[in-house]
């Protein structure tokens, strides 16, 4: 909503020394956020009133005139102009050098410079209305017409800025509509004026509230008082479509709307002033001379101005004559309720519709009109009084010849004032300091409350304009007091920190350790992907979607499935990154979902099953190396992150994994995840061409963190260990695990060094290099002992693994 | 003989001085004092001399021997002092050997910084699941039954539940606040905890809007706390996160689950509060809505609003991270683009 400071002047005189920045600041801090301040005079710089002293023919052009103009400077200026209505002695609109005007009212503003036109010097430009942003206020009758203030009867002085002459020297405060949702009373300048009057402790100016008295009634029937608690109809004769006076057009423009004609402008002006939507119907269109407010019948239609039909349902409230709907109540007019050039008599509606019905209907038709925006926030029935009273005052001013023929106030339900008690003790505690009784009463009275104080309790009657939901409990009153004092004026009160217990959350710390391990120790980059994954990658990973959760309205048709694994997201990330990097490691840690039953908080609430996974890939060229890299990551994880060691076994192949190269990861006997190379099929279907990848995926909820670090100290060896390297020749089928298990008990330490296949190695065999340490617990080994021990080891290897020494 | 010794000494000294490294010096040492050295020859020939001569030549020869030892030691010390481990040339401007360079996501980094700050004030860390029911996402939080945020235009409802109500209508959570009631139901009051996470809104995306974004919410529930403590808490936290004092201001705001509600703005760090494009030229950035927990929310958590109160603070993590690094497009956070993510070491 746009708040015009000039419009506010109708309702309140603010202290003279206040700057508009201060007003914007105070509103932002106490009431509603001002997002932008616009000075409407800014674009009128160097556009002034000039008086044409003399008009001469242009020697080289018939269509142009040479004018001698007084623009309020030391000397007269010569300006060449092609205006159709140039008159000596008249005051006109002159753009001086430096001004920015819009050529023929179209396109970007152009900078005015001193120049020559067909050989004659021209100081600046005598402008038409559309060229200087005045098209709405002084609409020209032909294209070449210039703005003639004398002809328009506007009092002004030579050299005066045109913004001032046209009333466009205004400041507009732009407020985000969203921030007004809970304050329907602020949808209108009167509401904002009330706030400012309360903030600056100044009185409001008087404004009309009187309804017409003693007039005949016009038949109105409300069938749905829950949806329409009040409907007023005023019949006004002897009106016609004409232009509004300039002052009104200016204020409507400043308020952010466009002037149309006086009948429409009056309703828009009232909307901006007091926030009461109104509607003018041509009286002759109302068949049966009666208005009925009812729900639409099944299959009924509303004919719109553009002859299209709106299909109505029985939840839609409509304003009808005795034959058919004329408009969608509080939202949108139909063809029948439009004001036409031939209109001479109108029925003026000022009604109140309750918010829930308006909200349902606007979202059904996706229609957010200015009226609907106000009704859907909930407005008090009393506001109609202000709307009718102001409209009638405007009609009398703009149409002195009009006649108010009839008035009906159909008023089944009145907005009741909210009545709330609040204690001094509650305020003292929650505000954190004691505010004097007199100050509290003063603040509340300034905001329109009626307050009485008795025995520590404030008895508060909220004004009706705050009683449509905004103010309903004592906390709301606390809020009003706090914001009017200003949050910035409250004493800062530090939080008390108690040392009753230490915060010890091993579970919460575990995922952090996992992430830090991968990032800082293993060189992985953390990524985030969306929970909705392109189905292409889900299918590539061969993930079964029978148990998947889907979105009702996904961001795109292919993004409907919520992930049950993080692998598809990894595939997408590899696909995106492989064109920039040959080698990279990434991981993600987040929740995935699948059908099932899970009650995190209450028995009544059943959610799908959530799992917290940590998934990573190493992408690069050498597939076995990538696999061992990922395996090393998982082997190193328990030590860094402090949980039970993990083991590997082939039990259940993950859908995304290579035929041969995969392992399940086990904690105890439970499978908690997998590692493996990404299958050729998954890479191909994902469009991954340049890299191979190894992946791991682990369910973090299955990891059992130690309560603290539990590494145990081991005594350093008293006697030196002897290190020996062995190079073995074994069959391809012999695994490292077999070698390790066979001699583990004979050595102090055993390390794999490398595997080798090559020319010197016979087919079907491989060479395995290992390094081991042996030693005695109670003495230094003698060379004899060493020899004996090594022979023993070699013998066991020969027996169990058919290993020969190389 | 004595002249010859003097000659040996003189030449020997020259040889020692000429040594260019320790190996050469060792060779010279052998040459001067070894079995085949001229000095040894002199010593061997002592037997053929008369006793007086033998004595003086012997003394002189020993003296020369000692002088050589001394001089060689001196030279060796000099050479050690000048020696380098590296033989030959080395280019010191070559880059060092790279360490493994992984990184946490910049959002995670900010989240952990905040966790550390809140932990130091005795807060627990809690996390709610990504999928929630309407009951916890809206009903418990005092959202009106027809509040527009409940519409599918705003919230991602799950297929098959979108036309149900309350406990049975499920969504990707649109905010974190539902988690506050879950925690309070589980742990009761007093409580102080944070619950970071990702939230989801059905929105059109652009450089400033995302469908999935990160929030960081904190709640304190206790007796006798005033909302002005909220501001002090935020100042403390921001100071810790940004490493310097950050000015904040607290102003009127409105949220269904608070009463009163307020907005906490932080001084724009890009322009220092003078006004720039990032802060829409007003010097303040809206980063943290908050407010006093609404009585209806306390009731939903089975707590008596006359006894308990407290306040929320909700930090927009994306916005804070954008401010920290000057990132200008929120969509980068979910891009998985390593050219972006590798910058946050």
Interface residues (C-beta under 8 A of the other chain):
Chain A: X28 X29 X30 X31 X32 X33 X35 X36 X179 X181 X182 X183 X356 X359 X360 X363 X429 X430 X431 X432 X433 X473 X475 X476 X478 X479 X480 X482 X483 X487 X488 X490 X491 X492 X493 X494 X495 X497 X498 X499 X503 X505 X508 X512 X515 X516 X518 X519 X520 X521 X522 X523 X524 X525 X526 X527 X528 X529 X530 X531 X549 X550 X551 X552 X553 X554 X555 X560 X562 X569 X572 X573 X576 X577 X580 X581 X584 X585 X586 X590 X591 X593 X600 X601 X602 X604 X605 X606 X607 X608 X610
Chain B: X100 X101 X102 X103 X104 X105 X107 X108 X112 X115 X119 X121 X122 X123 X124 X125 X126 X127 X128 X129 X130 X131 X132 X133 X135 X136 X145 X146 X148 X151 X152 X153 X156 X157 X158 X159 X160 X161 X162 X167 X168 X170 X172 X181 X182 X185 X186 X198 X200 X202 X211 X212 X220 X224 X225 X226 X227 X228 X229 X231 X232 X233 X235 X249 X250 X251 X252 X253 X254 X259 X260 X261 X262 X263 X280 X286 X292 X294 X295 X309 X333 X334 X335 X336 X337 X338 X339 X341 X342
